[in-house]
Amino acid sequence: MATFVLIPGASAGPWYWHLLEDELRARGHESVAVDLPNEDDAAGLAEYADAVVAAIGAAGGGGGGGGDGGGGAGDVVLVAHSLGGFTAPLVCERVPVALLVMLQAMVPAPGESAGEWWANTGYPAARSERDARDGRAPDDELALFYTDTPRELVEESQRHGRGQSGTPFAKPWPLTSWPDVPTRFLLARDDPFFPAPFLRAVVRDRLGITPDEMPGDHCPMLGHPTDLATRLIAYHAEL
């Protein structure tokens, strides 16, 4: 059994993970969807990491690696979505983590703020190219984030969205290197917000790995929770 600790992106809370949590628990695993202080201007990446560490502690997590294969009982598997990619590595420096899964996530470089990430990675050009290809208005956020999520979930997501403070985007990412934790990147290939060719290049350049790919838009935990759960559990079993 693993404890999957689910770190949301900007403007998002635990609700976004509820379908995935149902899948993971039905298969005998534990899950913790972290509630981040998105709207608190006093909270930056350090405070976001504090929230994750506290959630792990409250769940009784903090087991070590998987040993001889097949994962280990009590293993903590961090799953970081979008902006959560800036927070998860900080958590890996503070508690034992068996595996870090970056899900359609931002991959930071040492000393880079989340605000600088966009220009540094060439994101504006990649987005403009994708918007032009799709014929989508740049300000059509629903079409940008949700291309294959069921309509009823898209509508419900609008009731669960949050404001997002700019504080976590302001300060440099404090680590000097990627944490020494097994890392997988899971790319949702149908996401117009983080286009697949763009993310493949970022992952290759910054992590030195080839991402695994699955169907889905920017929120595959809503559109493809069963597939996502299967992949996450398989990752843990491979440890």
Phi, psi and omega in degrees: 000139175243159169253111179271117181257116193254114184256116183282170176270196181297144175061019184236152179232193184300331183306324185298342182259002193296324180289320177295319178300318178301317180295315182295317181291325178296338181258015171092011180253164175261155176217149177224112174269117189281137176262104182270153179277061187306321189267002184270112181291347177274354185255120174249200183299323179298318179289327175296317177297321176304316182296321179292314180300319178296320179294321177296316179298319180295331180275355181078019180277182178119020176289167183273207185284182188272355175069239190274018179107158179081010180075177181226151178296131179084002177302139172265123174247114177275133175239113186249123181254133171054240179301338177303342177296338176279333183273317189303316180298330177294323178294322180299335178279350188246332180225155177295127180232127181282327185202140173246122176248119177266115184252105179049048193250156171286133179253110183281156171252153180306131177079002182263133174277160176295332176291328179278340186305319187300307180290321183297329182268355184079023184299315184305318180292320180296318179294315181300319179296317180291318178300317180295319180297320183274348184067035184254138174293135183301336183263009178275085189293323180296317178291335181284319185266333188233104177251334179223012173286135179306142187303320183295328177285324175299314179297319180293326180299331180292337177274347183249357178294155182234163167289161180226117175295149176278354185303316181294344180272352194270320188265150179299144173297126195277347184282152178265348178199167178291141181297152181278070182224135176308131186230132172239148174242127180247114187258131174267109195285349184257016184275114176286338183289312172245087185303145186302313180300323178297310183293322178304317181293318180298315181295317179297314184289323189260331180250344180069026180230164174263126181291149165280155185231146178218165173292159172136159176267206184291342181237069182294344176292338176267317184277332185220054185295325181292312178299316181297316179299318179301317181292317181296317179295322178295320176302314180296320181295335181279351182296000000 
